[in-house]
Amino acid sequence: MITLWLLGIVVVVAGGCVCVVWAARGGPRWVRAVSAVTLAAGELVRHDTKRRGRQAGESPGDD
């Protein structure tokens, strides 16, 4: 069961990456919407990772 769940996550992430590339080349409106959601999710993950790093004692300049 966990394997199917992880496979589903991989498929969603890969689909988001495909939409980002397609949108950069001028894809349809729904592709640009999926691309925007994918990029926003990536920014949220990046921000959360930096925040957790600071809580763990890393200095702000460590990237």
N, CA, C and O atoms as a Maestro MAE file, in Angstrom:
{
 s_m_m2io_version
 :::
 2.0.0
}

f_m_ct {
 s_m_title
 :::
 protein
 m_atom[252] {
  # First column is atom index #
  i_m_mmod_type
  r_m_x_coord
  r_m_y_coord
  r_m_z_coord
  i_m_residue_number
  s_m_chain_name
  s_m_pdb_residue_name
  s_m_pdb_atom_name
  i_m_atomic_number
  :::
  1 25 0.816 -1.193 0.000 1 A "MET " " N  " 7
  2 3 0.000 0.000 0.000 1 A "MET " " CA " 6
  3 2 0.860 1.258 0.000 1 A "MET " " C  " 6
  4 15 0.579 2.207 -0.732 1 A "MET " " O  " 8
  5 25 1.903 1.265 0.818 2 A "ILE " " N  " 7
  6 3 2.786 2.436 0.871 2 A "ILE " " CA " 6
  7 2 3.491 2.632 -0.460 2 A "ILE " " C  " 6
  8 15 3.768 3.765 -0.854 2 A "ILE " " O  " 8
  9 25 3.780 1.552 -1.148 3 A "THR " " N  " 7
  10 3 4.435 1.643 -2.454 3 A "THR " " CA " 6
  11 2 3.532 2.364 -3.453 3 A "THR " " C  " 6
  12 15 4.011 3.196 -4.223 3 A "THR " " O  " 8
  13 25 2.258 2.063 -3.454 4 A "LEU " " N  " 7
  14 3 1.328 2.737 -4.354 4 A "LEU " " CA " 6
  15 2 1.214 4.219 -4.011 4 A "LEU " " C  " 6
  16 15 1.128 5.059 -4.906 4 A "LEU " " O  " 8
  17 25 1.212 4.536 -2.742 5 A "TRP " " N  " 7
  18 3 1.140 5.920 -2.313 5 A "TRP " " CA " 6
  19 2 2.375 6.689 -2.779 5 A "TRP " " C  " 6
  20 15 2.259 7.791 -3.315 5 A "TRP " " O  " 8
  21 25 3.553 6.108 -2.572 6 A "LEU " " N  " 7
  22 3 4.791 6.758 -3.012 6 A "LEU " " CA " 6
  23 2 4.854 6.880 -4.530 6 A "LEU " " C  " 6
  24 15 5.319 7.892 -5.054 6 A "LEU " " O  " 8
  25 25 4.394 5.864 -5.231 7 A "LEU " " N  " 7
  26 3 4.359 5.921 -6.689 7 A "LEU " " CA " 6
  27 2 3.440 7.047 -7.157 7 A "LEU " " C  " 6
  28 15 3.758 7.747 -8.119 7 A "LEU " " O  " 8
  29 25 2.319 7.224 -6.493 8 A "GLY " " N  " 7
  30 3 1.409 8.313 -6.822 8 A "GLY " " CA " 6
  31 2 2.056 9.678 -6.623 8 A "GLY " " C  " 6
  32 15 1.877 10.579 -7.443 8 A "GLY " " O  " 8
  33 25 2.805 9.832 -5.542 9 A "ILE " " N  " 7
  34 3 3.518 11.087 -5.282 9 A "ILE " " CA " 6
  35 2 4.540 11.352 -6.388 9 A "ILE " " C  " 6
  36 15 4.654 12.479 -6.870 9 A "ILE " " O  " 8
  37 25 5.273 10.333 -6.786 10 A "VAL " " N  " 7
  38 3 6.275 10.484 -7.849 10 A "VAL " " CA " 6
  39 2 5.608 10.890 -9.165 10 A "VAL " " C  " 6
  40 15 6.129 11.741 -9.887 10 A "VAL " " O  " 8
  41 25 4.481 10.295 -9.475 11 A "VAL " " N  " 7
  42 3 3.767 10.625 -10.708 11 A "VAL " " CA " 6
  43 2 3.285 12.075 -10.678 11 A "VAL " " C  " 6
  44 15 3.388 12.779 -11.683 11 A "VAL " " O  " 8
  45 25 2.765 12.524 -9.551 12 A "VAL " " N  " 7
  46 3 2.287 13.906 -9.434 12 A "VAL " " CA " 6
  47 2 3.452 14.889 -9.571 12 A "VAL " " C  " 6
  48 15 3.331 15.903 -10.259 12 A "VAL " " O  " 8
  49 25 4.567 14.596 -8.925 13 A "VAL " " N  " 7
  50 3 5.737 15.473 -9.015 13 A "VAL " " CA " 6
  51 2 6.276 15.515 -10.441 13 A "VAL " " C  " 6
  52 15 6.590 16.590 -10.952 13 A "VAL " " O  " 8
  53 25 6.386 14.367 -11.081 14 A "ALA " " N  " 7
  54 3 6.873 14.327 -12.464 14 A "ALA " " CA " 6
  55 2 5.929 15.085 -13.393 14 A "ALA " " C  " 6
  56 15 6.380 15.801 -14.287 14 A "ALA " " O  " 8
  57 25 4.637 14.931 -13.189 15 A "GLY " " N  " 7
  58 3 3.670 15.665 -13.992 15 A "GLY " " CA " 6
  59 2 3.792 17.171 -13.804 15 A "GLY " " C  " 6
  60 15 3.669 17.935 -14.761 15 A "GLY " " O  " 8
  61 25 4.033 17.588 -12.580 16 A "GLY " " N  " 7
  62 3 4.240 19.011 -12.312 16 A "GLY " " CA " 6
  63 2 5.473 19.543 -13.007 16 A "GLY " " C  " 6
  64 15 5.457 20.651 -13.544 16 A "GLY " " O  " 8
  65 25 6.541 18.765 -13.002 17 A "CYS " " N  " 7
  66 3 7.769 19.180 -13.681 17 A "CYS " " CA " 6
  67 2 7.555 19.289 -15.191 17 A "CYS " " C  " 6
  68 15 8.052 20.219 -15.827 17 A "CYS " " O  " 8
  69 25 6.825 18.349 -15.754 18 A "VAL " " N  " 7
  70 3 6.514 18.397 -17.184 18 A "VAL " " CA " 6
  71 2 5.701 19.651 -17.494 18 A "VAL " " C  " 6
  72 15 5.934 20.302 -18.512 18 A "VAL " " O  " 8
  73 25 4.762 19.991 -16.634 19 A "CYS " " N  " 7
  74 3 3.942 21.182 -16.865 19 A "CYS " " CA " 6
  75 2 4.766 22.463 -16.769 19 A "CYS " " C  " 6
  76 15 4.502 23.420 -17.496 19 A "CYS " " O  " 8
  77 25 5.754 22.495 -15.886 20 A "VAL " " N  " 7
  78 3 6.614 23.682 -15.788 20 A "VAL " " CA " 6
  79 2 7.373 23.881 -17.097 20 A "VAL " " C  " 6
  80 15 7.448 24.998 -17.608 20 A "VAL " " O  " 8
  81 25 7.931 22.810 -17.635 21 A "VAL " " N  " 7
  82 3 8.677 22.910 -18.892 21 A "VAL " " CA " 6
  83 2 7.743 23.285 -20.032 21 A "VAL " " C  " 6
  84 15 8.077 24.137 -20.855 21 A "VAL " " O  " 8
  85 25 6.582 22.658 -20.086 22 A "TRP " " N  " 7
  86 3 5.626 22.922 -21.149 22 A "TRP " " CA " 6
  87 2 5.128 24.373 -21.087 22 A "TRP " " C  " 6
  88 15 4.983 25.028 -22.119 22 A "TRP " " O  " 8
  89 25 4.869 24.866 -19.877 23 A "ALA " " N  " 7
  90 3 4.404 26.245 -19.719 23 A "ALA " " CA " 6
  91 2 5.478 27.239 -20.143 23 A "ALA " " C  " 6
  92 15 5.164 28.298 -20.687 23 A "ALA " " O  " 8
  93 25 6.735 26.907 -19.900 24 A "ALA " " N  " 7
  94 3 7.826 27.786 -20.321 24 A "ALA " " CA " 6
  95 2 7.879 27.903 -21.839 24 A "ALA " " C  " 6
  96 15 8.379 28.893 -22.373 24 A "ALA " " O  " 8
  97 25 7.366 26.897 -22.530 25 A "ARG " " N  " 7
  98 3 7.348 26.918 -23.989 25 A "ARG " " CA " 6
  99 2 6.006 27.414 -24.533 25 A "ARG " " C  " 6
  100 15 5.762 27.347 -25.738 25 A "ARG " " O  " 8
  101 25 5.128 27.916 -23.641 26 A "GLY " " N  " 7
  102 3 3.869 28.515 -24.073 26 A "GLY " " CA " 6
  103 2 2.719 27.546 -24.185 26 A "GLY " " C  " 6
  104 15 1.970 27.594 -25.160 26 A "GLY " " O  " 8
  105 25 2.558 26.678 -23.224 27 A "GLY " " N  " 7
  106 3 1.477 25.702 -23.250 27 A "GLY " " CA " 6
  107 2 0.114 26.328 -22.994 27 A "GLY " " C  " 6
  108 15 0.009 27.539 -22.799 27 A "GLY " " O  " 8
  109 25 -0.927 25.504 -22.994 28 A "PRO " " N  " 7
  110 3 -2.279 26.008 -22.755 28 A "PRO " " CA " 6
  111 2 -2.455 26.549 -21.331 28 A "PRO " " C  " 6
  112 15 -1.582 26.393 -20.478 28 A "PRO " " O  " 8
  113 25 -3.590 27.179 -21.100 29 A "ARG " " N  " 7
  114 3 -3.846 27.844 -19.819 29 A "ARG " " CA " 6
  115 2 -3.791 26.875 -18.640 29 A "ARG " " C  " 6
  116 15 -3.241 27.220 -17.594 29 A "ARG " " O  " 8
  117 25 -4.351 25.664 -18.782 30 A "TRP " " N  " 7
  118 3 -4.365 24.735 -17.652 30 A "TRP " " CA " 6
  119 2 -2.949 24.285 -17.294 30 A "TRP " " C  " 6
  120 15 -2.662 23.991 -16.134 30 A "TRP " " O  " 8
  121 25 -2.060 24.232 -18.300 31 A "VAL " " N  " 7
  122 3 -0.667 23.852 -18.032 31 A "VAL " " CA " 6
  123 2 0.020 24.964 -17.252 31 A "VAL " " C  " 6
  124 15 0.797 24.697 -16.334 31 A "VAL " " O  " 8
  125 25 -0.265 26.208 -17.616 32 A "ARG " " N  " 7
  126 3 0.325 27.327 -16.881 32 A "ARG " " CA " 6
  127 2 -0.181 27.363 -15.440 32 A "ARG " " C  " 6
  128 15 0.564 27.731 -14.532 32 A "ARG " " O  " 8
  129 25 -1.441 26.984 -15.227 33 A "ALA " " N  " 7
  130 3 -1.990 26.945 -13.867 33 A "ALA " " CA " 6
  131 2 -1.312 25.854 -13.031 33 A "ALA " " C  " 6
  132 15 -0.933 26.086 -11.883 33 A "ALA " " O  " 8
  133 25 -1.167 24.672 -13.616 34 A "VAL " " N  " 7
  134 3 -0.485 23.581 -12.900 34 A "VAL " " CA " 6
  135 2 0.962 23.950 -12.634 34 A "VAL " " C  " 6
  136 15 1.502 23.635 -11.574 34 A "VAL " " O  " 8
  137 25 1.588 24.611 -13.586 35 A "SER " " N  " 7
  138 3 2.967 25.054 -13.420 35 A "SER " " CA " 6
  139 2 3.091 26.039 -12.259 35 A "SER " " C  " 6
  140 15 4.017 25.941 -11.454 35 A "SER " " O  " 8
  141 25 2.163 26.979 -12.176 36 A "ALA " " N  " 7
  142 3 2.196 27.956 -11.087 36 A "ALA " " CA " 6
  143 2 2.037 27.279 -9.729 36 A "ALA " " C  " 6
  144 15 2.716 27.640 -8.767 36 A "ALA " " O  " 8
  145 25 1.147 26.302 -9.652 37 A "VAL " " N  " 7
  146 3 0.955 25.566 -8.396 37 A "VAL " " CA " 6
  147 2 2.218 24.778 -8.041 37 A "VAL " " C  " 6
  148 15 2.620 24.733 -6.878 37 A "VAL " " O  " 8
  149 25 2.834 24.164 -9.036 38 A "THR " " N  " 7
  150 3 4.058 23.387 -8.806 38 A "THR " " CA " 6
  151 2 5.179 24.288 -8.304 38 A "THR " " C  " 6
  152 15 5.869 23.944 -7.345 38 A "THR " " O  " 8
  153 25 5.364 25.437 -8.946 39 A "LEU " " N  " 7
  154 3 6.421 26.354 -8.527 39 A "LEU " " CA " 6
  155 2 6.146 26.919 -7.135 39 A "LEU " " C  " 6
  156 15 7.073 27.086 -6.343 39 A "LEU " " O  " 8
  157 25 4.888 27.214 -6.832 40 A "ALA " " N  " 7
  158 3 4.542 27.710 -5.501 40 A "ALA " " CA " 6
  159 2 4.810 26.653 -4.431 40 A "ALA " " C  " 6
  160 15 5.302 26.969 -3.348 40 A "ALA " " O  " 8
  161 25 4.486 25.404 -4.738 41 A "ALA " " N  " 7
  162 3 4.755 24.320 -3.780 41 A "ALA " " CA " 6
  163 2 6.255 24.170 -3.547 41 A "ALA " " C  " 6
  164 15 6.693 23.930 -2.422 41 A "ALA " " O  " 8
  165 25 7.030 24.312 -4.602 42 A "GLY " " N  " 7
  166 3 8.487 24.246 -4.464 42 A "GLY " " CA " 6
  167 2 9.024 25.361 -3.587 42 A "GLY " " C  " 6
  168 15 9.916 25.139 -2.768 42 A "GLY " " O  " 8
  169 25 8.479 26.573 -3.758 43 A "GLU " " N  " 7
  170 3 8.900 27.694 -2.917 43 A "GLU " " CA " 6
  171 2 8.532 27.454 -1.453 43 A "GLU " " C  " 6
  172 15 9.310 27.775 -0.556 43 A "GLU " " O  " 8
  173 25 7.350 26.891 -1.213 44 A "LEU " " N  " 7
  174 3 6.955 26.597 0.162 44 A "LEU " " CA " 6
  175 2 7.891 25.569 0.806 44 A "LEU " " C  " 6
  176 15 8.274 25.712 1.967 44 A "LEU " " O  " 8
  177 25 8.249 24.550 0.054 45 A "VAL " " N  " 7
  178 3 9.165 23.532 0.577 45 A "VAL " " CA " 6
  179 2 10.534 24.149 0.846 45 A "VAL " " C  " 6
  180 15 11.154 23.865 1.871 45 A "VAL " " O  " 8
  181 25 11.003 24.987 -0.068 46 A "ARG " " N  " 7
  182 3 12.306 25.636 0.114 46 A "ARG " " CA " 6
  183 2 12.290 26.529 1.347 46 A "ARG " " C  " 6
  184 15 13.235 26.508 2.136 46 A "ARG " " O  " 8
  185 25 11.233 27.310 1.524 47 A "HIS " " N  " 7
  186 3 11.128 28.200 2.674 47 A "HIS " " CA " 6
  187 2 11.080 27.392 3.975 47 A "HIS " " C  " 6
  188 15 11.730 27.752 4.956 47 A "HIS " " O  " 8
  189 25 10.316 26.312 3.977 48 A "ASP " " N  " 7
  190 3 10.198 25.479 5.171 48 A "ASP " " CA " 6
  191 2 11.535 24.826 5.518 48 A "ASP " " C  " 6
  192 15 11.887 24.711 6.692 48 A "ASP " " O  " 8
  193 25 12.276 24.399 4.499 49 A "THR " " N  " 7
  194 3 13.580 23.779 4.727 49 A "THR " " CA " 6
  195 2 14.548 24.776 5.345 49 A "THR " " C  " 6
  196 15 15.286 24.436 6.269 49 A "THR " " O  " 8
  197 25 14.549 26.010 4.839 50 A "LYS " " N  " 7
  198 3 15.430 27.034 5.402 50 A "LYS " " CA " 6
  199 2 15.040 27.347 6.835 50 A "LYS " " C  " 6
  200 15 15.904 27.521 7.695 50 A "LYS " " O  " 8
  201 25 13.721 27.420 7.097 51 A "ARG " " N  " 7
  202 3 13.249 27.717 8.452 51 A "ARG " " CA " 6
  203 2 13.658 26.618 9.416 51 A "ARG " " C  " 6
  204 15 14.103 26.900 10.529 51 A "ARG " " O  " 8
  205 25 13.513 25.389 9.005 52 A "ARG " " N  " 7
  206 3 13.892 24.267 9.877 52 A "ARG " " CA " 6
  207 2 15.392 24.256 10.128 52 A "ARG " " C  " 6
  208 15 15.837 23.914 11.224 52 A "ARG " " O  " 8
  209 25 16.169 24.628 9.124 53 A "GLY " " N  " 7
  210 3 17.613 24.689 9.293 53 A "GLY " " CA " 6
  211 2 18.030 25.715 10.322 53 A "GLY " " C  " 6
  212 15 18.936 25.474 11.121 53 A "GLY " " O  " 8
  213 25 17.362 26.872 10.302 54 A "ARG " " N  " 7
  214 3 17.670 27.909 11.285 54 A "ARG " " CA " 6
  215 2 17.287 27.460 12.687 54 A "ARG " " C  " 6
  216 15 17.975 27.786 13.654 54 A "ARG " " O  " 8
  217 25 16.198 26.716 12.802 55 A "GLN " " N  " 7
  218 3 15.780 26.217 14.112 55 A "GLN " " CA " 6
  219 2 16.765 25.182 14.638 55 A "GLN " " C  " 6
  220 15 16.914 25.018 15.849 55 A "GLN " " O  " 8
  221 25 17.437 24.484 13.726 56 A "ALA " " N  " 7
  222 3 18.378 23.446 14.140 56 A "ALA " " CA " 6
  223 2 19.740 24.034 14.529 56 A "ALA " " C  " 6
  224 15 20.628 23.303 14.966 56 A "ALA " " O  " 8
  225 25 19.905 25.354 14.370 57 A "GLY " " N  " 7
  226 3 21.147 25.974 14.803 57 A "GLY " " CA " 6
  227 2 22.091 26.366 13.685 57 A "GLY " " C  " 6
  228 15 23.211 26.797 13.960 57 A "GLY " " O  " 8
  229 25 21.685 26.232 12.451 58 A "GLU " " N  " 7
  230 3 22.554 26.667 11.363 58 A "GLU " " CA " 6
  231 2 22.552 28.183 11.295 58 A "GLU " " C  " 6
  232 15 21.569 28.826 11.662 58 A "GLU " " O  " 8
  233 25 23.637 28.744 10.833 59 A "SER " " N  " 7
  234 3 23.666 30.195 10.666 59 A "SER " " CA " 6
  235 2 22.904 30.564 9.394 59 A "SER " " C  " 6
  236 15 22.822 29.745 8.479 59 A "SER " " O  " 8
  237 25 22.345 31.776 9.309 60 A "PRO " " N  " 7
  238 3 21.531 32.171 8.151 60 A "PRO " " CA " 6
  239 2 22.276 32.107 6.819 60 A "PRO " " C  " 6
  240 15 21.636 31.967 5.777 60 A "PRO " " O  " 8
  241 25 23.594 32.204 6.819 61 A "GLY " " N  " 7
  242 3 24.364 32.169 5.580 61 A "GLY " " CA " 6
  243 2 24.615 30.782 5.041 61 A "GLY " " C  " 6
  244 15 25.150 30.652 3.940 61 A "GLY " " O  " 8
  245 25 24.255 29.739 5.765 62 A "ASP " " N  " 7
  246 3 24.488 28.361 5.318 62 A "ASP " " CA " 6
  247 2 23.402 27.933 4.366 62 A "ASP " " C  " 6
  248 15 22.283 27.654 4.799 62 A "ASP " " O  " 8
  249 25 23.700 27.871 3.063 63 A "ASP " " N  " 7
  250 3 22.709 27.403 2.078 63 A "ASP " " CA " 6
  251 2 23.192 26.221 1.346 63 A "ASP " " C  " 6
  252 15 22.488 25.699 0.482 63 A "ASP " " O  " 8
  :::
 }
 m_bond[251] {
  # First column is bond index #
  i_m_from
  i_m_to
  i_m_order
  :::
  1 1 2 1
  2 2 3 1
  3 3 4 2
  4 3 5 1
  5 5 6 1
  6 6 7 1
  7 7 8 2
  8 7 9 1
  9 9 10 1
  10 10 11 1
  11 11 12 2
  12 11 13 1
  13 13 14 1
  14 14 15 1
  15 15 16 2
  16 15 17 1
  17 17 18 1
  18 18 19 1
  19 19 20 2
  20 19 21 1
  21 21 22 1
  22 22 23 1
  23 23 24 2
  24 23 25 1
  25 25 26 1
  26 26 27 1
  27 27 28 2
  28 27 29 1
  29 29 30 1
  30 30 31 1
  31 31 32 2
  32 31 33 1
  33 33 34 1
  34 34 35 1
  35 35 36 2
  36 35 37 1
  37 37 38 1
  38 38 39 1
  39 39 40 2
  40 39 41 1
  41 41 42 1
  42 42 43 1
  43 43 44 2
  44 43 45 1
  45 45 46 1
  46 46 47 1
  47 47 48 2
  48 47 49 1
  49 49 50 1
  50 50 51 1
  51 51 52 2
  52 51 53 1
  53 53 54 1
  54 54 55 1
  55 55 56 2
  56 55 57 1
  57 57 58 1
  58 58 59 1
  59 59 60 2
  60 59 61 1
  61 61 62 1
  62 62 63 1
  63 63 64 2
  64 63 65 1
  65 65 66 1
  66 66 67 1
  67 67 68 2
  68 67 69 1
  69 69 70 1
  70 70 71 1
  71 71 72 2
  72 71 73 1
  73 73 74 1
  74 74 75 1
  75 75 76 2
  76 75 77 1
  77 77 78 1
  78 78 79 1
  79 79 80 2
  80 79 81 1
  81 81 82 1
  82 82 83 1
  83 83 84 2
  84 83 85 1
  85 85 86 1
  86 86 87 1
  87 87 88 2
  88 87 89 1
  89 89 90 1
  90 90 91 1
  91 91 92 2
  92 91 93 1
  93 93 94 1
  94 94 95 1
  95 95 96 2
  96 95 97 1
  97 97 98 1
  98 98 99 1
  99 99 100 2
  100 99 101 1
  101 101 102 1
  102 102 103 1
  103 103 104 2
  104 103 105 1
  105 105 106 1
  106 106 107 1
  107 107 108 2
  108 107 109 1
  109 109 110 1
  110 110 111 1
  111 111 112 2
  112 111 113 1
  113 113 114 1
  114 114 115 1
  115 115 116 2
  116 115 117 1
  117 117 118 1
  118 118 119 1
  119 119 120 2
  120 119 121 1
  121 121 122 1
  122 122 123 1
  123 123 124 2
  124 123 125 1
  125 125 126 1
  126 126 127 1
  127 127 128 2
  128 127 129 1
  129 129 130 1
  130 130 131 1
  131 131 132 2
  132 131 133 1
  133 133 134 1
  134 134 135 1
  135 135 136 2
  136 135 137 1
  137 137 138 1
  138 138 139 1
  139 139 140 2
  140 139 141 1
  141 141 142 1
  142 142 143 1
  143 143 144 2
  144 143 145 1
  145 145 146 1
  146 146 147 1
  147 147 148 2
  148 147 149 1
  149 149 150 1
  150 150 151 1
  151 151 152 2
  152 151 153 1
  153 153 154 1
  154 154 155 1
  155 155 156 2
  156 155 157 1
  157 157 158 1
  158 158 159 1
  159 159 160 2
  160 159 161 1
  161 161 162 1
  162 162 163 1
  163 163 164 2
  164 163 165 1
  165 165 166 1
  166 166 167 1
  167 167 168 2
  168 167 169 1
  169 169 170 1
  170 170 171 1
  171 171 172 2
  172 171 173 1
  173 173 174 1
  174 174 175 1
  175 175 176 2
  176 175 177 1
  177 177 178 1
  178 178 179 1
  179 179 180 2
  180 179 181 1
  181 181 182 1
  182 182 183 1
  183 183 184 2
  184 183 185 1
  185 185 186 1
  186 186 187 1
  187 187 188 2
  188 187 189 1
  189 189 190 1
  190 190 191 1
  191 191 192 2
  192 191 193 1
  193 193 194 1
  194 194 195 1
  195 195 196 2
  196 195 197 1
  197 197 198 1
  198 198 199 1
  199 199 200 2
  200 199 201 1
  201 201 202 1
  202 202 203 1
  203 203 204 2
  204 203 205 1
  205 205 206 1
  206 206 207 1
  207 207 208 2
  208 207 209 1
  209 209 210 1
  210 210 211 1
  211 211 212 2
  212 211 213 1
  213 213 214 1
  214 214 215 1
  215 215 216 2
  216 215 217 1
  217 217 218 1
  218 218 219 1
  219 219 220 2
  220 219 221 1
  221 221 222 1
  222 222 223 1
  223 223 224 2
  224 223 225 1
  225 225 226 1
  226 226 227 1
  227 227 228 2
  228 227 229 1
  229 229 230 1
  230 230 231 1
  231 231 232 2
  232 231 233 1
  233 233 234 1
  234 234 235 1
  235 235 236 2
  236 235 237 1
  237 237 238 1
  238 238 239 1
  239 239 240 2
  240 239 241 1
  241 241 242 1
  242 242 243 1
  243 243 244 2
  244 243 245 1
  245 245 246 1
  246 246 247 1
  247 247 248 2
  248 247 249 1
  249 249 250 1
  250 250 251 1
  251 251 252 2
  :::
 }
}
